[in-house]
């Protein structure tokens, strides 16, 4: 009789949401205070239909390298799925020249 051996589990590197946004190229590493990319990840995790793979540890979002790879793979060459009203173009501000108010001469 042979015994079945399982491979020991290895721990992958874990990223917080800021590090994950930088790793996916959604945020600039030179500006750590920027929230760019973090909203995308939070919205993807909180979707009801097909949420992003993630881990919550003590109420905080964490992503492993394999989870980030899956998120990236899901969005490879994805079509633009933007919903809602498209943005309107900003109109150039027209400068109005203020005409001098006509002043009636004072009666003496």
LINTA-V917746 format. One record per run of one state. SS is the DSSP state (H for helix, E for strand, L for the rest). FROM is the first residue (numbers start at 1). TO is the last residue. If there is no record, write none. Layout:
BEGIN
SS,FROM,TO
SS,FROM,TO
END
This chain:
BEGIN
L,1,13
E,14,15
L,16,16
H,17,23
L,24,37
H,38,45
L,46,54
E,55,57
L,58,59
E,60,64
H,65,74
L,75,108
END
